[in-house]
Amino acid sequence: MTDGIEWIHEAFHGWGFQLVALKDAEVEDLAVMLGAEPGAVLDPPAFNAIVAAAGSTTGLPDLARLGACGGWAFAFETGGGMFRSDRRRLDHLWEDRTYVRVSDTMMDPPQVVAVVDGQWDWQYCEGVVHEQVRADHPLTARMTAEIGLGSAVPDPDFPDDPDECGLYVPGMADVYRLFGEHYGLSLPRRTVGEAYFKDTELYGTFTAPRTLKDGQPNPAYDDVRWPA
């Protein structure tokens, strides 16, 4: 029995989260691919102490909490890490790799993306699978059969008029469950913790650049209280 990833909806929805998982990789490899400096991953107690000293992650540079499970290295990110343009220099590190990204910004519906061996494979957002996903994709077929993906909800005032039907949107917990099963991704709930950015058994690292484009030190690091 594994934890799967269905549980992340209950645990993190309302907080917002960004998850990336990389297959056949070490935690340190994933950290660098997210923008961390080599050798900058800290063990759980040390990084928990940094977050505790700051009071929260709000005033800290973009960070990631990392772990490994079942052949995957995974990271939960805070801040706007996945939207930073400075990470484009690292795109070559992702070539030919298998990875998934799950993003719930709380401003938009959660988005789920999978890349297999460097090839974009599947994407879901706002109740629909991306139109460029092949029609016979087995994950889409399973979601259609098991959780009603793509089915219609008749308007009670016009039950016989298909033009009045709305789109049935499956619950995200079911989407996460089938997505994780299809790609073989399962995350250890106890290790991750309810609040993955503090009091967790995950490793930690900062992913924001230490030096800005103008060559100046990044002031976001000025108030980081490093462990002795």
C-alpha positions in Angstrom: 0.0 0.0 0.0 1.4 3.4 -1.0 0.4 6.9 -0.2 0.0 7.9 -3.9 -0.5 11.6 -4.5 -4.3 11.9 -4.1 -3.7 13.2 -0.5 -1.9 16.4 -1.7 -5.3 17.9 -2.6 -6.6 17.6 0.9 -3.3 18.6 2.6 -2.3 21.6 0.5 -5.4 23.0 -1.3 -5.9 26.4 0.2 -2.2 26.9 0.8 -1.2 26.6 -2.9 1.7 24.5 -3.9 4.1 23.7 -6.7 5.4 20.2 -7.1 7.9 18.8 -9.5 9.1 15.2 -9.5 12.0 13.9 -11.6 12.4 10.2 -12.4 15.7 8.3 -11.9 17.4 11.2 -10.2 19.0 12.2 -6.9 17.7 15.0 -4.7 20.9 17.0 -5.3 20.4 16.7 -9.1 16.9 18.0 -8.9 17.9 20.9 -6.6 20.5 22.1 -9.2 17.9 21.8 -11.9 15.6 24.1 -10.0 18.3 26.7 -9.6 20.1 25.8 -6.4 23.9 26.0 -6.2 25.7 22.6 -6.2 26.2 21.4 -2.7 23.6 23.8 -1.2 21.1 21.2 0.0 20.7 21.2 3.8 19.3 18.3 5.9 15.8 18.6 7.3 16.6 19.9 10.9 19.0 22.6 9.6 16.6 23.9 7.0 13.6 23.7 9.4 15.7 25.9 11.8 16.2 28.5 9.0 12.4 28.7 8.4 11.6 28.8 12.1 14.1 31.6 12.6 12.4 33.6 9.8 9.0 32.9 11.2 7.7 31.8 7.8 8.8 31.5 4.3 7.4 34.8 3.2 10.6 36.8 3.8 12.9 34.1 2.6 14.3 33.6 -1.0 12.5 31.1 -3.2 13.1 27.7 -1.7 12.4 24.0 -2.3 11.8 21.1 0.1 13.1 17.9 -1.4 12.9 14.2 -1.0 13.0 10.9 -2.8 10.6 8.0 -3.1 10.1 5.0 -5.5 12.7 6.1 -8.0 11.6 9.7 -8.1 13.3 12.8 -6.7 10.6 15.4 -5.8 10.4 19.0 -4.6 7.7 21.3 -3.3 8.5 24.9 -4.0 7.4 28.1 -2.4 7.5 31.5 -4.1 7.5 32.1 -7.8 10.3 29.7 -8.6 8.7 27.9 -11.5 7.9 31.3 -13.2 11.4 32.8 -12.9 13.0 33.6 -16.3 16.5 33.0 -14.9 15.9 29.3 -14.8 15.7 29.1 -18.6 19.5 28.7 -18.6 18.9 25.3 -17.0 16.5 24.0 -19.6 19.2 21.8 -21.2 19.4 19.8 -18.0 15.8 18.7 -18.4 16.3 17.3 -21.9 15.4 13.7 -22.4 14.2 13.4 -18.8 10.9 12.1 -17.4 9.2 14.5 -15.0 5.9 15.8 -13.8 4.7 19.2 -12.6 1.7 20.0 -10.5 0.8 23.6 -9.8 -1.9 25.0 -7.6 -1.5 28.8 -7.3 -4.9 29.3 -5.8 -5.5 32.0 -8.4 -6.1 29.5 -11.2 -7.4 25.8 -11.3 -4.6 23.3 -10.6 -2.5 22.3 -13.6 -0.9 18.9 -14.1 1.8 18.3 -16.8 3.8 15.2 -17.6 6.9 14.9 -19.8 8.2 11.4 -20.7 11.8 10.9 -22.0 11.9 14.6 -23.0 8.6 14.5 -24.9 5.5 16.3 -23.7 3.0 13.6 -22.9 -0.1 14.8 -21.0 -1.6 18.0 -19.5 -4.8 18.8 -17.6 -6.3 22.0 -16.5 -9.7 23.5 -15.8 -11.5 20.2 -16.2 -10.2 19.3 -19.6 -7.2 17.5 -21.1 -5.1 19.7 -23.3 -6.3 19.5 -26.9 -2.9 18.4 -28.2 -2.8 15.2 -26.1 -3.4 12.3 -28.4 -7.0 11.1 -28.4 -6.2 7.5 -27.4 -4.0 8.4 -24.4 -4.5 5.6 -21.8 -4.7 8.1 -18.9 -7.4 10.1 -20.6 -9.3 6.9 -21.3 -9.1 5.7 -17.7 -10.2 9.1 -16.4 -13.1 9.1 -18.8 -14.2 5.6 -17.7 -13.6 6.0 -14.0 -14.3 9.6 -12.9 -16.4 10.9 -15.7 -13.9 13.1 -17.4 -15.5 14.8 -20.4 -19.0 13.9 -19.5 -21.9 16.4 -19.6 -24.1 17.8 -16.9 -27.6 18.6 -18.2 -29.2 21.9 -17.2 -32.1 20.9 -15.0 -34.3 23.6 -16.7 -33.5 22.1 -20.2 -32.8 18.4 -19.6 -33.3 17.4 -23.2 -31.3 20.2 -24.8 -27.6 19.1 -25.3 -26.7 22.7 -26.0 -27.6 23.6 -22.4 -25.3 21.0 -20.9 -22.4 22.0 -18.8 -19.0 20.2 -18.5 -18.6 17.9 -15.6 -15.3 18.7 -13.8 -13.9 15.7 -11.8 -12.6 16.4 -8.3 -8.8 17.1 -8.3 -8.2 14.4 -5.7 -9.4 11.8 -8.3 -7.3 13.5 -11.0 -4.2 13.3 -8.8 -4.9 9.7 -7.9 -5.1 8.4 -11.4 -2.3 10.7 -12.6 0.0 9.4 -9.9 -0.9 5.8 -10.6 -0.4 6.2 -14.4 3.1 7.6 -14.1 4.1 5.6 -11.0 4.5 8.6 -8.7 3.8 8.1 -4.9 4.8 10.6 -2.2 5.3 9.7 1.5 2.7 11.8 3.3 4.3 11.5 6.8 7.7 12.6 5.5 6.3 15.5 3.5 4.1 16.7 6.4 1.0 18.8 6.2 3.0 22.0 5.9 5.8 20.9 3.6 7.8 24.1 4.0 8.5 23.7 7.8 8.6 21.0 10.4 9.1 18.4 7.7 11.4 15.5 7.1 12.3 16.9 3.7 15.7 18.3 2.7 15.8 22.0 1.9 17.6 24.4 -0.4 17.2 28.0 -1.8 16.6 28.1 -5.5 16.7 31.9 -6.0 20.0 33.2 -7.5 22.6 34.4 -5.0 23.8 37.0 -7.5 21.5 39.3 -9.6 21.9 40.1 -13.3 23.8 43.3 -12.4 26.4 41.3 -10.5 25.1 42.5 -7.1 24.3 40.0 -4.2 20.6 39.1 -4.0 19.3 41.1 -1.0 16.7 38.4 -0.4 19.5 36.4 1.3 20.4 39.2 3.7 18.1 38.1 6.5 18.7 34.4 6.2 19.9 33.0 9.5 22.2 30.2 8.6 22.6 27.3 11.1 25.9 27.4 13.0 
